Amino acid sequence: METQPKLLCVDDTSANLKLLIELLTPLYEIKIATNGRKALEILQDYPADLILLDIMMPEMDGYEVCQRIRSDERTKETPILFLTAKNQPEDEEKGLKLGANDFVSKPLIPGVLLARIETQIKLRIAQKKLQQHNQNLEEQVKKRLNEIQRLQDSTIFVMTSLAEFRDECTGNHIQRTQSYVHILAKAAAQTPQFRSQLSASKIEIITQSAPLHDIGKISIPDEILLKPGKLTYDEFEVMKTHSLKGYEILHQASLNMGESGDFLEVAQQIALSHHEKWDGSGYPQGLKGEQIPLAARLMALADVYDALTSERPYKKAFSSDKALEIIQEGRGSHFQAILVDLFISLKPELEKIAADKPDK
């Protein structure tokens, strides 16, 4: 059975309340209040669909009651219909500015009052349906975005797993460098130079993209990628192609999706340019200075630090102090100076990440 709409009638005159009760009880669920304070108390627990409100009442007039109703999050959307003998244009204007939905002049004409109430109730029902529809749409969009995020996370996992599988000697390199990039980006975001480029959402995208920096290594032949000793010049030239190959893999993925979006765009920048150097002597494009995307500049520091502090078949691991000393030597040539300073200032955090994610 359909429930009746709920009305709250507020008037300090008993004759008016009696008329409203007799007129409205057959059609609506009714509660009454003889003053404004009582009305506000009732509304704490009574979800009225419409409030019939007298203006001229002692202690707290209808205008003040209307203001308080509109300032309460629970009742701000509840329709208010003023019932009043104050029927001058300025009275109506004041009430509407305070948030009233309609006016009915006293003495009350039953047919007019019922028609006005019905109109407001229908509008309220339509409003609730629209709000529910919008809420349902928001939930569907949120669900879809969550699905997309899970798909993206799964894609990252699969692609990085491929790279790790091909280059097992790098251990937890991907996890460590991702964490290094994250803390460096957060530190850079606190500086005037990078604040506008590193919003919280941008930092998140860079952090998510970082694990794909070496995805191009899946294209490097095993005899080069897995060689236990130092690479020859020609072998190193082949190894260097992984940055361009990684970019091509990610670029093709973006084309297949129809658009790259921020995530794949940043991932492409990192894969292609994290071996570029500030002075232009890096590869594959010889980019210089701020031609190098910021995400790639951040990745370059994280990647070199981890390479220096990690043991490989062809080298021993350097200490954190020695690695940072080498990075300092590349300040202004290999790396952007301000980023080197920030990176070195993060030494305790870098060392904790390395301790928490050692090579297996």
Secondary structure, 3 states (H helix, E strand, C coil): CCCCCEEEEECCCHHHHHHHHHHHCCCCEEEEECCHHHHHHHHCCCCCCEEEEECCCCCCCHHHHHHHHHHCCCCCCCCEEEEECCCCHHHHHHHHHHCCCEEEECCCCHHHHHHHHHHHHHHHHHHHHHHHHHHHHHHHHHHHHHHHHHHHHHHHHHHHHHHHHHCHHHCCHHHHHHHHHHHHHHHHCCCCCCHHHCCHHHHHHHHHHHHHCCHHHHHCCHHHHCCCCCCCHHHHHHHCCHHHHHHHHHHHHHHHHCCCHHHHHHHHHHHHHCCCCCCCCCCCCCCCHHHCCHHHHHHHHHHHHHHHHCCECCECCCCHHHHHHHHHHCECCCECHHHHHHHHHCHHHHHHHHHHCCCC
